[in-house]
């Protein structure tokens, strides 16, 4: 019984430590701006993304296609909503003032690394 009580007391502390190590206000401010994908292999989808203060995310492609989403940050989860109200949960592995790393991003199931454009 003592083990269960200890677990219940300590577990909120353990699970509140997210990989995005900032408070929510700083996370939101850090994601604003334009980001460029860093990759050694050519990719068609999302070489550039931007996050606006009005909660709009714009994803570009090497073609003429531009994707618009509404977005919300919840912990280390970037929630994107497309025009058809389809939700996409994308895990942020790292967010700093100059880099943004996703564990997954939309259909990409591998890590995607972005740097902030100046």
Short mmCIF file of the C-alpha atoms (twelve columns), coordinates in Angstrom:
data_MODEL
# 
_entry.id   MODEL 
# 
loop_
_atom_site.group_PDB 
_atom_site.id 
_atom_site.type_symbol 
_atom_site.label_atom_id 
_atom_site.label_alt_id 
_atom_site.label_comp_id 
_atom_site.label_asym_id 
_atom_site.label_seq_id 
_atom_site.Cartn_x 
_atom_site.Cartn_y 
_atom_site.Cartn_z 
_atom_site.pdbx_PDB_model_num 
ATOM 1   C CA . UNK A 1   0.000   0.000  0.000   1 
ATOM 2   C CA . UNK A 2   2.864   2.409  0.825   1 
ATOM 3   C CA . UNK A 3   4.308   1.730  -2.634  1 
ATOM 4   C CA . UNK A 4   1.049   2.753  -4.298  1 
ATOM 5   C CA . UNK A 5   0.807   5.957  -2.245  1 
ATOM 6   C CA . UNK A 6   4.444   6.808  -3.082  1 
ATOM 7   C CA . UNK A 7   3.803   6.178  -6.784  1 
ATOM 8   C CA . UNK A 8   0.704   8.394  -6.759  1 
ATOM 9   C CA . UNK A 9   2.647   11.186 -5.064  1 
ATOM 10  C CA . UNK A 10  5.719   10.995 -7.304  1 
ATOM 11  C CA . UNK A 11  4.066   10.174 -10.669 1 
ATOM 12  C CA . UNK A 12  2.695   13.702 -11.364 1 
ATOM 13  C CA . UNK A 13  6.235   15.004 -10.977 1 
ATOM 14  C CA . UNK A 14  7.656   12.376 -13.321 1 
ATOM 15  C CA . UNK A 15  5.029   12.824 -16.004 1 
ATOM 16  C CA . UNK A 16  5.099   16.617 -15.928 1 
ATOM 17  C CA . UNK A 17  8.706   16.683 -17.198 1 
ATOM 18  C CA . UNK A 18  8.206   17.099 -20.942 1 
ATOM 19  C CA . UNK A 19  10.920  17.077 -23.560 1 
ATOM 20  C CA . UNK A 20  10.011  20.688 -24.341 1 
ATOM 21  C CA . UNK A 21  11.632  22.260 -21.276 1 
ATOM 22  C CA . UNK A 22  9.913   25.637 -21.172 1 
ATOM 23  C CA . UNK A 23  6.698   26.953 -19.742 1 
ATOM 24  C CA . UNK A 24  3.783   27.072 -22.186 1 
ATOM 25  C CA . UNK A 25  4.041   30.831 -22.847 1 
ATOM 26  C CA . UNK A 26  7.720   30.548 -23.819 1 
ATOM 27  C CA . UNK A 27  6.974   27.512 -26.007 1 
ATOM 28  C CA . UNK A 28  4.318   29.421 -27.910 1 
ATOM 29  C CA . UNK A 29  6.612   32.413 -28.396 1 
ATOM 30  C CA . UNK A 30  9.546   30.207 -29.435 1 
ATOM 31  C CA . UNK A 31  7.608   28.519 -32.223 1 
ATOM 32  C CA . UNK A 32  6.581   31.795 -33.922 1 
ATOM 33  C CA . UNK A 33  8.389   32.509 -37.164 1 
ATOM 34  C CA . UNK A 34  9.747   30.736 -40.233 1 
ATOM 35  C CA . UNK A 35  11.572  27.403 -40.070 1 
ATOM 36  C CA . UNK A 36  13.661  25.571 -42.687 1 
ATOM 37  C CA . UNK A 37  14.074  21.778 -42.870 1 
ATOM 38  C CA . UNK A 38  17.592  20.404 -42.518 1 
ATOM 39  C CA . UNK A 39  18.051  17.221 -44.534 1 
ATOM 40  C CA . UNK A 40  20.652  15.380 -46.575 1 
ATOM 41  C CA . UNK A 41  18.053  13.922 -48.910 1 
ATOM 42  C CA . UNK A 42  15.675  15.881 -51.120 1 
ATOM 43  C CA . UNK A 43  12.132  16.107 -49.832 1 
ATOM 44  C CA . UNK A 44  9.017   17.460 -51.461 1 
ATOM 45  C CA . UNK A 45  6.947   18.024 -48.368 1 
ATOM 46  C CA . UNK A 46  7.404   20.795 -45.855 1 
ATOM 47  C CA . UNK A 47  10.904  22.167 -46.480 1 
ATOM 48  C CA . UNK A 48  9.579   25.410 -45.021 1 
ATOM 49  C CA . UNK A 49  7.032   25.980 -42.297 1 
ATOM 50  C CA . UNK A 50  5.912   29.059 -40.431 1 
ATOM 51  C CA . UNK A 51  3.869   29.643 -37.321 1 
ATOM 52  C CA . UNK A 52  1.969   32.896 -36.974 1 
ATOM 53  C CA . UNK A 53  0.740   34.573 -33.792 1 
ATOM 54  C CA . UNK A 54  -2.864  34.194 -34.996 1 
ATOM 55  C CA . UNK A 55  -2.501  30.390 -34.607 1 
ATOM 56  C CA . UNK A 56  -2.091  29.798 -38.351 1 
ATOM 57  C CA . UNK A 57  0.595   27.416 -39.576 1 
ATOM 58  C CA . UNK A 58  1.736   27.514 -43.205 1 
ATOM 59  C CA . UNK A 59  3.600   24.526 -44.678 1 
ATOM 60  C CA . UNK A 60  5.216   24.781 -48.106 1 
ATOM 61  C CA . UNK A 61  6.295   22.172 -50.622 1 
ATOM 62  C CA . UNK A 62  8.791   22.289 -53.479 1 
ATOM 63  C CA . UNK A 63  5.808   22.258 -55.823 1 
ATOM 64  C CA . UNK A 64  3.238   24.994 -55.887 1 
ATOM 65  C CA . UNK A 65  1.277   23.558 -52.982 1 
ATOM 66  C CA . UNK A 66  0.889   25.463 -49.739 1 
ATOM 67  C CA . UNK A 67  -0.862  23.872 -46.763 1 
ATOM 68  C CA . UNK A 68  -2.677  25.945 -44.145 1 
ATOM 69  C CA . UNK A 69  -3.498  24.698 -40.665 1 
ATOM 70  C CA . UNK A 70  -4.801  26.049 -37.408 1 
ATOM 71  C CA . UNK A 71  -2.461  24.961 -34.629 1 
ATOM 72  C CA . UNK A 72  -2.380  24.514 -30.883 1 
ATOM 73  C CA . UNK A 73  0.467   23.544 -28.581 1 
ATOM 74  C CA . UNK A 74  -0.308  21.218 -25.710 1 
ATOM 75  C CA . UNK A 75  2.781   20.123 -23.788 1 
ATOM 76  C CA . UNK A 76  5.115   18.615 -26.364 1 
ATOM 77  C CA . UNK A 77  2.261   17.978 -28.816 1 
ATOM 78  C CA . UNK A 78  1.664   20.219 -31.831 1 
ATOM 79  C CA . UNK A 79  -1.957  19.760 -32.861 1 
ATOM 80  C CA . UNK A 80  -2.702  20.749 -36.453 1 
ATOM 81  C CA . UNK A 81  -6.238  21.137 -37.809 1 
ATOM 82  C CA . UNK A 82  -6.727  21.275 -41.569 1 
ATOM 83  C CA . UNK A 83  -9.595  22.897 -43.469 1 
ATOM 84  C CA . UNK A 84  -11.670 19.721 -43.202 1 
ATOM 85  C CA . UNK A 85  -11.296 19.762 -39.387 1 
ATOM 86  C CA . UNK A 86  -8.993  16.720 -39.483 1 
ATOM 87  C CA . UNK A 87  -6.646  16.638 -36.459 1 
ATOM 88  C CA . UNK A 88  -2.995  15.677 -36.602 1 
ATOM 89  C CA . UNK A 89  -0.896  15.159 -33.460 1 
ATOM 90  C CA . UNK A 90  2.814   15.825 -33.971 1 
ATOM 91  C CA . UNK A 91  5.316   15.245 -31.182 1 
ATOM 92  C CA . UNK A 92  7.949   17.917 -30.607 1 
ATOM 93  C CA . UNK A 93  11.205  16.336 -29.459 1 
ATOM 94  C CA . UNK A 94  13.041  19.648 -29.053 1 
ATOM 95  C CA . UNK A 95  12.182  23.312 -29.281 1 
ATOM 96  C CA . UNK A 96  14.746  26.037 -28.742 1 
ATOM 97  C CA . UNK A 97  15.002  29.591 -30.108 1 
ATOM 98  C CA . UNK A 98  16.927  28.292 -33.142 1 
ATOM 99  C CA . UNK A 99  15.850  24.654 -33.656 1 
ATOM 100 C CA . UNK A 100 12.651  22.650 -33.842 1 
ATOM 101 C CA . UNK A 101 12.734  18.849 -33.948 1 
ATOM 102 C CA . UNK A 102 9.662   16.709 -34.521 1 
ATOM 103 C CA . UNK A 103 9.507   13.006 -33.671 1 
ATOM 104 C CA . UNK A 104 6.831   12.848 -36.351 1 
ATOM 105 C CA . UNK A 105 5.251   15.461 -38.589 1 
ATOM 106 C CA . UNK A 106 2.048   14.708 -40.485 1 
ATOM 107 C CA . UNK A 107 2.768   11.686 -42.735 1 
ATOM 108 C CA . UNK A 108 6.486   11.648 -41.845 1 
ATOM 109 C CA . UNK A 109 7.075   9.011  -39.187 1 
ATOM 110 C CA . UNK A 110 10.755  9.850  -38.810 1 
ATOM 111 C CA . UNK A 111 12.460  12.767 -37.106 1 
ATOM 112 C CA . UNK A 112 12.234  16.116 -38.904 1 
ATOM 113 C CA . UNK A 113 14.786  18.795 -37.949 1 
ATOM 114 C CA . UNK A 114 14.185  22.499 -38.651 1 
ATOM 115 C CA . UNK A 115 16.244  25.604 -37.985 1 
ATOM 116 C CA . UNK A 116 14.817  29.078 -37.556 1 
ATOM 117 C CA . UNK A 117 15.286  31.482 -40.415 1 
ATOM 118 C CA . UNK A 118 16.545  34.937 -39.537 1 
# 
